[in-house]
């Protein structure tokens, strides 16, 4: 039985996970925190990432929220496994394994993974996908330019050109290994089958009884008005956004 889920990311990417959860489970209460003051996470040091992860989890613990979706592949790849035992009272969902699980049973010859440099550096997707697709050729592509473009207004022409600089290699499937990257789906049309974390996270809760009231709370460490407008523009959702401070 689940009433409330906490969800966190560096910025707008995790809001796509939140939208997917809300559409699948209208009664679910969701508290989302975006650390936009420190975006992008993809080029931060492991020490910085660990600090941010602690700040998120400490905040959710203070809010008495015990189900937490870490909707940031960079955090999941680099630090969540190491600090999870410090939060035994929380059920922390790492989104990389569920995302990769979607490809099990497929017979792709080649899979390309687009992710942040820090996720690629850790080879989180390569190692996890090998368990599900052991005979498949897997290429990881560090896409450093995409998150800042999306966070700074997502100019479609600039974003398209940036995407094109990363997708010259052909593949049967593309894994979008950053929660910001479902927004680039239109630029990958015809490139291969696409997989992201949105449906993977929804599927995590298929067998759960949802007993919430459908409440939504959204916070950012930077500019609430700007984030509200970005959510409206990119996702077509009109949510109130409040400021929050993380002890990081």
C-alpha positions in Angstrom: 0.0 0.0 0.0 1.5 3.3 -1.1 0.1 6.8 -0.5 3.0 9.1 -1.4 6.1 8.9 -3.5 9.1 11.3 -3.4 10.8 11.9 -6.6 14.0 13.9 -7.3 16.3 15.0 -10.1 18.7 17.8 -10.9 16.0 19.6 -13.0 13.2 19.1 -15.5 14.0 15.6 -16.5 12.4 14.0 -13.5 9.2 15.8 -14.1 8.6 13.5 -17.1 8.7 10.6 -14.7 6.3 12.4 -12.5 3.9 13.1 -15.4 4.0 9.4 -16.3 3.3 8.3 -12.7 0.5 10.8 -12.4 -1.2 9.6 -15.6 -0.9 6.0 -14.6 -1.9 6.5 -10.9 -4.1 9.6 -10.5 -4.6 9.0 -6.8 -0.9 8.9 -6.0 0.5 11.7 -3.9 3.8 12.9 -5.4 6.4 15.3 -3.9 9.0 16.3 -6.5 12.2 18.1 -5.8 14.5 19.6 -8.6 17.9 20.8 -7.6 18.1 23.3 -10.5 20.7 25.4 -8.6 23.2 22.6 -9.3 22.1 21.4 -12.8 23.6 19.7 -14.7 24.7 16.8 -12.6 26.4 14.9 -15.5 29.8 16.6 -15.1 29.9 16.9 -11.3 32.4 15.0 -9.2 31.4 11.9 -7.3 31.8 13.8 -4.0 29.4 16.5 -5.2 26.9 13.9 -6.4 27.1 12.1 -3.1 26.4 15.4 -1.3 23.3 16.1 -3.5 22.0 12.5 -3.0 22.3 12.8 0.8 20.5 16.2 0.7 17.5 14.7 -1.3 17.2 11.7 0.9 17.5 13.6 4.2 14.8 16.0 3.0 12.4 13.2 2.1 13.1 11.6 5.5 12.3 14.9 7.2 9.0 15.0 5.2 8.2 11.5 6.4 8.3 10.2 2.8 9.6 6.6 2.7 9.1 5.7 -1.0 11.7 7.6 -3.1 12.3 7.4 -6.9 15.7 8.7 -7.7 14.8 10.0 -11.2 18.4 10.9 -12.0 20.5 8.3 -13.9 23.7 10.1 -12.9 23.0 9.8 -9.2 21.8 6.2 -9.7 24.9 5.2 -11.6 27.4 6.8 -9.2 26.3 7.0 -5.6 22.9 5.6 -4.7 24.2 2.0 -4.3 26.9 3.2 -2.0 24.7 5.2 0.4 21.5 3.2 0.3 22.4 1.2 3.5 22.4 4.6 5.3 18.7 4.9 4.6 17.3 1.6 5.6 14.0 3.3 6.6 13.5 4.4 3.0 12.6 2.3 -0.1 14.8 3.8 -2.7 14.2 3.0 -6.3 17.2 3.1 -8.7 15.8 3.6 -12.2 18.7 2.1 -14.2 17.9 -1.6 -13.7 14.1 -1.2 -14.5 15.0 0.8 -17.6 17.3 -1.9 -18.9 14.9 -4.7 -18.0 12.5 -3.4 -20.7 15.0 -4.7 -23.3 15.0 -8.3 -22.0 13.8 -10.7 -24.6 14.5 -8.5 -27.5 17.0 -9.6 -30.1 18.8 -6.4 -31.0 22.1 -6.6 -32.7 23.2 -3.2 -31.5 22.0 -0.9 -28.7 23.2 2.7 -28.3 22.9 4.4 -24.9 22.7 8.2 -24.7 23.5 9.4 -21.2 25.4 12.0 -19.3 29.2 11.8 -19.2 29.2 10.7 -15.5 26.8 7.9 -16.2 28.8 6.7 -19.2 32.0 6.9 -17.2 30.5 4.5 -14.7 29.4 2.1 -17.5 26.1 1.6 -15.5 24.0 0.9 -18.6 26.6 -1.2 -20.4 27.0 -3.5 -17.4 23.3 -3.7 -16.6 22.2 -4.2 -20.2 24.7 -7.1 -20.6 22.7 -9.0 -18.1 19.6 -8.7 -20.1 21.1 -8.7 -23.6 24.3 -10.7 -23.4 24.8 -11.2 -27.1 24.2 -7.6 -28.1 26.7 -5.0 -29.1 26.3 -2.0 -26.8 27.7 1.5 -27.3 27.5 4.2 -24.7 27.5 7.8 -25.9 28.2 10.7 -23.5 25.9 13.5 -24.4 27.0 16.5 -22.3 25.3 19.2 -24.3 21.7 18.1 -24.1 20.7 18.8 -20.4 21.9 22.4 -20.4 20.0 23.1 -23.6 16.8 21.6 -22.2 17.1 23.4 -18.8 17.8 26.7 -20.5 14.7 26.9 -22.7 14.9 23.9 -25.0 15.3 25.9 -28.3 14.1 23.2 -30.8 16.6 24.0 -33.5 19.6 24.1 -31.2 18.5 20.9 -29.5 18.0 19.2 -32.8 21.5 20.1 -34.0 22.9 18.9 -30.6 21.1 15.6 -30.9 22.3 15.1 -34.4 25.9 15.5 -33.3 25.4 12.4 -31.1 23.3 10.0 -33.2 25.5 9.4 -36.3 25.9 5.8 -35.3 23.1 3.5 -36.4 21.5 1.1 -33.9 18.5 -1.2 -33.6 17.5 0.4 -30.3 18.4 3.5 -28.3 18.2 3.8 -24.5 17.7 7.3 -23.3 19.8 7.0 -20.2 18.9 10.4 -18.7 15.4 11.5 -17.6 15.7 14.7 -19.6 16.2 12.8 -22.9 12.6 11.7 -23.6 12.2 15.3 -24.8 14.6 14.5 -27.7 12.4 11.6 -29.0 11.1 13.6 -32.0 14.7 14.0 -33.3 15.3 10.2 -33.1 12.4 9.2 -35.3 13.4 6.4 -37.6 16.7 5.8 -35.7 15.6 2.6 -34.0 13.3 1.5 -31.1 13.4 3.9 -28.2 13.4 3.1 -24.5 13.4 5.5 -21.5 12.8 5.4 -17.8 9.2 6.7 -17.8 7.4 3.5 -18.4 9.9 1.6 -16.4 9.1 3.6 -13.3 5.4 3.3 -13.9 5.7 -0.5 -14.1 7.5 -0.6 -10.7 4.2 0.2 -9.0 1.8 -2.0 -11.1 1.1 -4.4 -8.3 0.8 -1.8 -5.5 -2.4 -0.5 -3.9 -2.4 3.3 -4.3 -4.3 5.0 -1.5 -3.4 8.7 -1.9 -5.6 11.7 -2.8 -3.8 12.7 -5.9 -1.9 15.6 -4.3 1.1 17.1 -6.1 3.9 19.2 -4.6 6.7 20.5 -6.8 9.8 22.2 -5.5 13.0 23.7 -7.0 16.2 25.0 -5.4 16.3 27.8 -8.0 13.5 29.8 -9.7 9.9 28.5 -9.1 8.3 30.8 -11.6 10.7 29.8 -14.4 10.3 26.1 -13.6 6.5 26.5 -13.6 6.7 28.0 -17.1 9.1 25.4 -18.3 6.8 22.6 -17.1 3.9 24.3 -18.9 5.9 24.7 -22.1 7.6 21.3 -22.3 5.0 19.0 -20.7 1.7 20.9 -21.1 1.1 20.7 -17.3 0.1 23.6 -15.1 1.5 22.9 -11.6 2.4 25.3 -8.8 6.1 25.3 -7.9 7.6 26.3 -4.6 11.2 27.1 -3.6 13.1 24.8 -1.3 16.5 24.7 0.3 18.5 21.5 0.4 21.2 21.1 3.1 23.9 20.1 0.7 
